[in-house]
Amino acid sequence: MPDDAVQLPNDLDSFWMPFTSSRAFKDNPRFLSGANGAYYTTPEGRQLIDGTGGLWCSNAGHGVDRITRAIQAQAADLDFAHTFGQGHPIAFQAASRLVDLAEGFDHVFLTNSGSESVDTALKIALAYHAARGDGQRRILVGRQKAYHGINFGGLSVGGIGLNKGQFGQLYPSALHMRHTLLPENAFSRGQPDHGAHLAEDLTGIIETHGAHAVAAVIVEPMAGAGGVFPPPKGYLERLREICDQHGILLIFDEVITGFGRLGTPFCYQHMGIQPDLMTAAKGMTNATVPMGGVFATAKVRDAFLNGPAAMPDLFHGYTYSGHPLAAAAAIATMDTYRDDRIFENAKAMAPHFEDMLHSLNGVPGVVDIRNFGMVGAIQLETPDAARAAYAKAWDAGLIVRPIGESLAMSPPLILTEQQISDIGEILNTVLRG
């Protein structure tokens, strides 16, 4: 065996894999052993185009030397210090850089993942109203088909039934609006024309339960892990109007759309709609070290400053909030996005990505194509068809993400026109095969 050969594990049972059929994996294990730029490498030396950007997260591509060196240097200097009543400079530096990127927000509460960010945002929303003497506001509103992570709060407001089925009752005061996936919008390019009226579902909830009982509405500005549903024109704008009218906090879950996927740092900037809270993660460190955050406006943050000065503002936090290595990775990632013009490339490549996806309109078995910025999905006729296409694409040198009947893609934002063309050729061959 060559010295540089990758040793495959002989135990495929100890690791309980997430969202995975362990029996299916053992029957046909797929391993990745290296990554660079927009490509993964298998232990056998095959290259695969990373069509999913890791898992919606490796926005600057893999193996970015600047980020690697920042993590190494920080580990040698200060490997860990908690932030409960004490601090370390790099966490504050990272927070400042993040807030600078998110105009309209003044503060960020640091977490370790998107799931933690969502649960943190929901708790902040409830505590915000309580701090203002409005503690009867307990209802949290989500949407059907929404994905907000896998912690209890996120599952409660999320709208994917399969994710909830094993766990029974979750947060008891979670309600849901309808999703925005409408048949009349099939094969839309970017934002679909139909569906703004679905925002009135929130009005219906208010009429039924009373605005005095509703704390917050959480939506993905572009629904991602449920199957990629771009927002209908006017839909998010109407949600903002209703929330303003009734004193309800609007939370954007930008764990997927954050850090350049729409060609702007965050989707709310692309849309021109300011939420009260925003969750983020994934691209915050280019996925190198786990990190997430909840961005808050001054209005929300200031509500927590009226209690006794010696008491914590918020009785919430994580051991690793503001972890030094994650903070170093975040700063280096922000530098990379800026200096390598990653967001600008995403904006320039988005039309080519859109054209590539919609060139598959008419391929047998393709029933819908959806895209928004550097995100897209090809909907097939059945989940079995999507899983089979995923397996064929892997064998052909492309990683996609099967979600229900759809193949989702969120590639690194460093893609070139040629790489987009390569993805299209593989998809065309796989779907016609």
C-alpha positions in Angstrom: 0.0 0.0 0.0 1.4 3.4 -0.9 2.4 5.7 2.0 -0.2 8.3 1.0 -3.0 5.8 0.6 -6.1 6.5 2.7 -6.9 3.7 5.2 -10.6 2.9 5.0 -12.4 2.1 8.3 -13.1 -1.6 9.1 -15.8 -0.6 11.5 -18.9 0.9 9.9 -21.1 0.4 13.0 -19.7 2.6 15.8 -20.6 5.9 14.1 -24.3 6.5 14.2 -24.6 8.6 11.1 -27.0 11.6 10.8 -30.0 11.4 8.4 -28.6 8.1 7.0 -29.9 4.6 6.5 -27.1 2.7 8.1 -28.0 -0.5 6.3 -28.0 1.2 2.9 -24.7 2.9 3.7 -23.1 -0.4 4.7 -24.3 -2.0 1.5 -22.7 0.7 -0.6 -20.4 3.0 1.5 -19.4 6.3 -0.1 -16.2 8.0 1.3 -14.5 11.3 0.7 -10.9 11.7 1.8 -9.8 15.1 0.4 -11.1 18.4 -0.9 -9.7 21.4 -2.8 -11.5 24.2 -4.4 -14.8 23.0 -5.9 -13.8 19.3 -5.8 -13.8 16.4 -3.4 -11.5 13.4 -3.8 -12.4 9.8 -2.9 -9.9 7.4 -1.3 -9.6 5.8 -4.8 -8.4 9.1 -6.2 -11.6 10.0 -8.1 -12.5 13.7 -8.3 -16.1 14.8 -7.8 -17.6 18.2 -8.3 -19.0 19.5 -5.0 -22.4 20.4 -6.2 -23.7 21.0 -2.7 -21.0 23.2 -1.3 -20.4 20.7 1.5 -23.9 20.9 2.9 -24.9 24.5 1.8 -21.8 25.7 3.7 -18.4 25.6 1.9 -19.1 28.9 0.1 -15.4 29.8 -0.6 -14.6 26.3 -1.7 -12.3 23.8 0.1 -8.8 24.0 1.4 -8.6 27.8 1.7 -5.0 28.3 3.0 -5.8 31.6 4.7 -8.5 30.0 6.8 -6.4 27.0 7.6 -3.5 29.1 8.8 -5.7 31.3 11.0 -7.1 28.2 12.7 -3.6 26.8 13.3 -2.2 30.0 14.7 -5.2 30.5 17.0 -4.9 26.9 18.3 -1.3 27.6 19.2 -2.1 30.9 20.9 -5.4 30.3 22.8 -7.1 27.0 22.1 -10.1 27.6 24.3 -11.7 30.0 26.8 -15.4 30.3 27.6 -17.3 33.5 27.4 -19.5 33.2 30.5 -18.8 36.5 32.3 -15.3 36.7 30.8 -14.1 37.2 27.3 -11.2 36.9 24.8 -10.5 39.5 22.2 -10.9 37.5 19.0 -14.6 36.7 19.8 -15.3 40.4 20.0 -13.3 41.0 16.8 -15.2 38.3 15.0 -18.6 39.6 16.2 -17.7 43.1 15.1 -16.8 41.9 11.6 -20.0 39.9 11.3 -22.1 42.9 12.4 -20.3 45.1 9.9 -21.4 42.7 7.1 -25.0 42.7 8.3 -26.2 46.3 7.9 -29.2 47.1 10.1 -28.1 44.7 12.8 -26.1 45.9 15.8 -25.4 42.7 17.8 -24.8 39.0 17.2 -25.2 36.2 19.8 -22.7 33.4 18.8 -23.7 29.8 18.7 -22.2 26.6 17.2 -24.7 25.7 14.5 -27.8 26.6 12.6 -30.0 24.5 14.8 -28.6 26.3 17.9 -29.1 29.6 16.2 -32.7 28.9 15.5 -33.5 27.8 19.1 -31.6 30.8 20.4 -33.6 33.2 18.2 -36.9 31.7 19.3 -35.9 32.0 22.9 -34.8 35.6 22.4 -38.1 36.4 20.8 -40.1 35.0 23.7 -37.8 36.7 26.2 -38.0 40.0 24.3 -41.7 40.2 24.8 -41.5 39.1 28.4 -38.9 41.8 29.1 -41.3 44.4 27.7 -44.2 43.2 29.9 -45.8 41.4 27.0 -45.2 37.8 28.2 -48.5 36.5 27.0 -47.0 36.4 23.5 -46.0 32.7 23.3 -47.1 31.6 19.8 -44.3 30.9 17.4 -45.3 30.7 13.7 -43.4 28.7 11.1 -44.4 27.2 7.7 -45.1 23.9 6.1 -42.1 22.3 4.4 -39.8 24.6 6.3 -36.5 23.4 7.8 -35.1 25.2 10.9 -32.7 22.6 12.2 -33.2 19.7 14.4 -33.4 21.0 18.0 -36.7 21.1 19.8 -37.6 24.7 18.9 -36.5 24.4 15.3 -38.4 21.2 14.9 -41.5 22.7 16.4 -41.7 25.6 13.9 -40.3 23.5 11.1 -42.7 21.9 8.7 -41.2 18.6 7.5 -43.3 15.8 9.0 -40.7 13.1 8.6 -38.3 15.0 10.9 -40.9 15.2 13.7 -42.5 11.8 13.6 -40.2 10.0 16.0 -40.4 12.7 18.7 -44.0 13.4 19.6 -45.1 16.6 21.2 -42.7 19.5 20.8 -43.2 23.2 21.6 -47.0 23.3 22.2 -47.6 26.8 20.9 -46.2 26.4 17.4 -48.5 27.2 14.4 -47.8 26.9 10.7 -48.6 28.9 7.6 -48.9 27.1 4.3 -45.8 26.5 2.1 -45.3 28.5 -1.1 -44.6 25.6 -3.5 -47.4 26.1 -6.0 -47.9 24.1 -9.3 -48.6 27.2 -11.3 -45.0 28.3 -10.6 -43.4 25.3 -12.1 -40.2 26.1 -14.0 -40.1 29.7 -12.8 -36.7 31.4 -13.0 -35.9 33.0 -9.7 -38.8 34.4 -7.7 -42.1 33.0 -8.9 -45.0 35.3 -9.8 -47.7 33.5 -7.7 -48.1 33.1 -4.0 -47.9 36.5 -2.3 -51.4 35.9 -1.0 -50.1 33.0 1.2 -48.7 35.6 3.6 -52.3 36.3 4.6 -52.1 33.0 6.5 -50.5 35.0 9.2 -53.5 37.3 9.3 -55.7 34.3 9.7 -53.6 33.1 12.7 -53.9 36.6 14.2 -57.6 36.7 13.7 -58.0 33.3 15.4 -55.6 33.6 18.3 -55.2 37.4 18.6 -52.1 39.4 17.9 -51.5 39.7 21.6 -50.6 36.0 21.7 -48.1 35.9 18.7 -44.5 36.4 19.5 -42.6 35.8 16.3 -42.8 34.5 12.7 -39.8 32.6 11.4 -39.2 31.9 7.7 -36.4 30.9 5.5 -36.4 33.8 3.0 -35.6 31.0 0.5 -36.7 27.6 1.7 -33.7 25.4 1.3 -33.5 22.0 2.8 -37.2 21.4 2.2 -36.5 21.4 -1.5 -35.5 24.9 -2.6 -38.6 27.2 -2.8 -37.7 30.8 -3.8 -40.1 33.4 -2.2 -43.0 34.5 -4.4 -42.8 38.1 -5.4 -44.3 40.3 -2.7 -44.6 37.5 -0.1 -41.8 38.5 2.3 -42.7 42.1 1.9 -46.3 41.4 3.0 -45.1 39.3 6.0 -43.0 42.3 7.1 -46.1 44.6 6.9 -48.3 42.3 8.9 -45.6 41.9 11.6 -45.1 45.6 11.8 -48.8 46.2 12.1 -49.2 43.8 15.1 -45.9 44.1 17.0 -44.7 40.6 16.0 -41.0 39.9 15.5 -39.9 38.7 12.1 -37.1 36.2 12.1 -35.2 35.3 8.9 -33.5 31.9 9.0 -30.5 32.6 6.7 -28.4 29.6 7.7 -28.4 28.6 4.0 -28.9 32.0 2.2 -26.3 33.8 4.3 -22.7 34.7 3.2 -23.1 35.3 -0.5 -25.5 32.7 -1.9 -27.6 35.4 -3.5 -24.7 37.6 -4.4 -25.1 39.8 -1.3 -23.8 39.0 2.2 -27.4 38.0 3.2 -30.7 37.5 1.5 -32.5 40.2 3.4 -30.2 42.7 1.7 -30.9 41.2 -1.7 -34.6 41.5 -0.9 -34.5 44.9 0.8 -36.4 43.7 3.8 -35.1 44.1 7.3 -36.0 41.3 9.8 -35.8 41.8 13.6 -33.7 38.8 14.1 -31.6 36.7 11.7 -30.0 33.3 12.2 -26.8 32.3 10.4 -24.2 29.6 10.4 -22.6 27.3 7.7 -20.8 29.9 5.6 -19.8 31.9 8.6 -16.5 30.0 8.9 -16.7 28.4 5.4 -17.7 25.2 7.5 -14.1 24.8 8.8 -15.0 25.1 12.5 -18.6 24.9 13.7 -20.1 28.4 14.3 -23.4 30.1 14.1 -25.1 33.3 15.3 -28.2 35.2 15.9 -28.1 38.8 14.6 -30.3 41.3 16.5 -31.4 44.8 15.9 -30.8 47.4 18.6 -34.5 47.5 19.3 -34.5 43.8 20.3 -31.2 43.9 22.2 -32.1 47.1 24.2 -35.2 45.4 25.6 -32.9 43.2 27.7 -31.0 46.1 29.4 -33.7 47.1 31.9 -33.1 44.5 34.5 -30.7 44.5 37.5 -27.2 45.3 36.3 -25.7 42.3 38.0 -28.1 39.8 36.4 -27.4 38.2 33.0 -29.2 39.9 30.1 -30.2 36.5 28.7 -30.2 33.2 30.6 -28.9 31.3 27.7 -25.6 30.3 26.1 -23.3 27.5 25.1 -19.9 26.3 26.3 -18.4 27.0 22.9 -20.2 30.4 22.1 -17.4 32.5 20.6 -14.9 29.6 20.5 -11.5 31.1 19.8 -10.8 28.7 16.8 -14.2 29.4 15.3 -13.7 33.2 15.8 -10.4 33.0 14.0 -11.9 31.0 11.2 -14.8 33.5 10.9 -12.4 36.5 10.5 -10.3 34.7 7.9 -13.4 33.7 6.1 -14.7 37.3 6.0 -11.3 38.3 4.7 -11.5 35.6 2.0 -15.0 36.6 0.9 -13.8 40.3 0.6 -10.4 39.9 -1.0 -11.3 37.1 -3.4 -14.6 38.8 -4.3 -16.5 35.6 -3.6 -19.9 37.3 -3.4 -19.3 39.2 -6.7 -18.4 35.9 -8.4 -21.7 34.4 -7.1 -23.7 37.2 -8.6 -21.8 36.9 -11.9 -22.2 33.1 -12.1 -25.9 33.0 -11.0 -27.3 33.6 -14.5 -25.1 30.9 -16.0 -26.2 28.5 -13.2 -29.8 29.4 -13.9 -29.4 28.8 -17.6 -27.7 25.4 -17.0 -30.5 24.2 -14.7 -33.3 25.3 -17.0 -31.6 23.7 -20.0 -32.8 20.5 -18.4 -36.5 21.5 -18.9 -37.9 18.9 -21.2 -35.7 16.0 -20.0 -37.9 13.0 -19.4 -38.8 12.7 -15.7 -38.1 16.3 -14.8 -41.3 17.9 -13.5 -40.0 21.2 -12.1 -36.9 23.3 -11.9 -36.4 26.0 -9.2 -33.5 28.4 -8.7 -32.6 31.5 -6.7 -29.1 32.9 -6.9 -26.5 30.0 -6.5 -29.1 27.5 -5.3 -31.2 25.2 -7.4 -33.3 22.1 -7.4 -34.5 19.7 -10.1 -37.7 17.9 -9.2 -38.2 14.4 -10.5 -41.3 12.3 -10.4 -40.6 10.2 -7.2 -38.2 10.1 -4.3 -36.9 6.8 -5.7 -36.0 8.6 -8.9 -34.1 11.3 -7.0 -32.2 8.8 -5.0 -31.3 6.8 -8.1 -30.1 10.0 -9.9 -28.0 11.0 -6.9 -26.2 7.6 -7.0 -25.7 7.9 -10.7 -24.4 11.4 -10.4 -21.9 10.3 -7.7 -20.6 7.6 -10.0 -20.4 10.2 -12.8 -18.4 12.7 -10.7 -20.9 15.0 -9.2 -22.4 15.3 -5.7 -26.0 16.5 -5.4 -28.4 16.3 -2.5 -31.6 14.2 -2.8 -34.5 15.8 -0.9 -37.8 14.0 -1.5 -38.4 14.1 -5.2 -35.8 16.8 -5.8 -32.0 17.0 -6.4 -30.8 20.1 -4.6 -27.6 22.0 -5.4 -25.8 24.8 -3.6 -22.2 24.7 -5.0 -19.2 26.6 -3.8 -19.5 30.3 -4.9 -16.1 30.1 -6.6 -17.5 28.1 -9.6 -16.5 29.1 -13.1 -18.6 29.0 -16.2 -16.8 25.8 -17.3 -17.5 24.0 -14.0 -21.2 25.0 -14.3 -21.2 23.6 -17.8 -19.6 20.4 -16.5 -22.3 20.0 -13.9 -24.9 20.5 -16.6 -23.4 17.8 -18.8 -23.3 15.3 -16.0 -26.9 16.0 -15.0 -28.1 15.8 -18.6 -26.4 12.4 -19.0 -27.6 11.0 -15.7 -31.2 12.2 -16.1 -31.4 10.9 -19.7 -29.8 7.6 -18.7 
